[in-house]
Amino acid sequence: MKWIDGSDIDIQQFSGERICEKLSLELWEFERSQWLEWDELIQIPAFLIAFDTELTMEGIFTFLENSLGHYAPRIIYAFQAIGDEQDAMILSEICQLAFPDTMRKEFLDSNLQEYDISSFHHNHELNPETVSKIEKLENQLYLNNDFDMWNLLFQFLDSEIDKQNCFT
């Protein structure tokens, strides 16, 4: 299998958790558009790591207007692939309320200057009811409750690695 830098990697030498650790240190060196060229076994944790980072640092509204929001369908797919239907459904519902590509365009069209301070609510025309719905949905995501999405991801990766061991 090819690693994210194009080098050969023996994926069987890693656990799911170790893949995520390695990936979390290296994936930021690559443009997100390059991520789409990676093996699905690498894409799934990459998009979940990026989403987790964005959500932890900035919250759902920043995710919706930042470039990562464009990849929301990939993130939803990644949640589904690891068996986390709840978070896939929640993120899908959030994106239906505030489509990330539209939010990104509105943000870029807002004519902000470097170092301007603005808020999501100032840059977008979402009504207060929609904003409230998004906030409630965000509070239901794995990060805001006791659900361990990472355990599901590690188990998924371990299982996929085991499947590859069967073919060697």
Backbone hydrogen bonds, N-H to C=O, Kabsch-Sander energy under -0.5 kcal/mol:
donor,donor_aa,acceptor,acceptor_aa,energy
3,W,7,S,-3.6
6,G,3,W,-2.2
9,I,1,M,-2.9
11,I,9,I,-1.3
13,Q,10,D,-2.3
14,F,11,I,-1.7
19,I,15,S,-2.2
20,C,16,G,-1.9
21,E,17,E,-2.2
22,K,18,R,-2.6
23,L,19,I,-3.0
24,S,20,C,-2.7
25,L,21,E,-1.0
25,L,22,K,-0.6
26,E,22,K,-1.1
27,L,23,L,-2.9
29,E,26,E,-1.7
30,F,27,L,-1.6
34,Q,31,E,-1.3
35,W,31,E,-0.9
35,W,32,R,-0.7
36,L,32,R,-0.8
36,L,33,S,-0.5
37,E,34,Q,-2.0
38,W,35,W,-1.5
42,I,39,D,-2.0
43,Q,39,D,-2.5
44,I,40,E,-2.4
46,A,42,I,-2.0
47,F,43,Q,-2.8
48,L,44,I,-1.8
49,I,45,P,-2.9
50,A,46,A,-2.4
51,F,47,F,-2.3
52,D,48,L,-2.6
53,T,49,I,-2.4
54,E,50,A,-2.5
55,L,51,F,-3.0
56,T,52,D,-2.6
57,M,53,T,-2.5
58,E,54,E,-2.9
59,G,54,E,-1.3
63,F,59,G,-1.8
64,L,60,I,-2.3
65,E,61,F,-1.2
66,N,62,T,-1.8
69,G,63,F,-0.6
69,G,66,N,-1.3
70,H,67,S,-1.2
71,Y,68,L,-1.9
72,A,69,G,-2.0
74,R,71,Y,-0.7
75,I,71,Y,-2.0
76,I,72,A,-2.9
77,Y,73,P,-2.3
78,A,74,R,-2.3
79,F,75,I,-2.4
80,Q,76,I,-2.3
81,A,77,Y,-2.9
82,I,78,A,-1.7
83,G,80,Q,-1.3
84,D,79,F,-2.9
85,E,83,G,-1.1
88,A,84,D,-1.7
89,M,85,E,-2.6
90,I,86,Q,-2.3
91,L,87,D,-2.6
92,S,88,A,-2.1
93,E,89,M,-2.3
94,I,90,I,-2.4
95,C,91,L,-2.4
96,Q,92,S,-1.4
97,L,93,E,-1.5
98,A,94,I,-2.1
102,T,99,F,-0.7
103,M,99,F,-2.3
104,R,100,P,-2.8
105,K,101,D,-2.0
106,E,102,T,-2.5
107,F,103,M,-2.3
108,L,104,R,-2.6
109,D,105,K,-2.2
110,S,107,F,-1.1
111,N,108,L,-0.6
116,D,113,Q,-2.4
118,S,116,D,-0.5
123,N,119,S,-1.7
124,H,120,F,-1.2
130,T,127,N,-0.5
131,V,127,N,-2.2
132,S,128,P,-2.3
133,K,129,E,-2.1
134,I,130,T,-2.5
135,E,131,V,-2.4
136,K,132,S,-2.3
137,L,133,K,-2.5
138,E,134,I,-2.9
139,N,135,E,-1.8
140,Q,137,L,-1.5
141,L,137,L,-0.6
141,L,138,E,-1.3
144,N,141,L,-2.3
145,N,142,Y,-1.4
149,M,147,F,-1.1
152,L,148,D,-1.1
153,L,149,M,-2.2
154,F,150,W,-2.9
155,Q,151,N,-2.4
156,F,152,L,-2.5
157,L,153,L,-2.6
158,D,154,F,-2.8
159,S,155,Q,-2.4
160,E,156,F,-2.3
161,I,157,L,-2.6
162,D,158,D,-2.4
163,K,159,S,-2.0
164,Q,160,E,-1.8
165,N,161,I,-1.9
166,C,162,D,-1.3
167,F,163,K,-0.6
167,F,164,Q,-0.8
168,T,165,N,-1.0
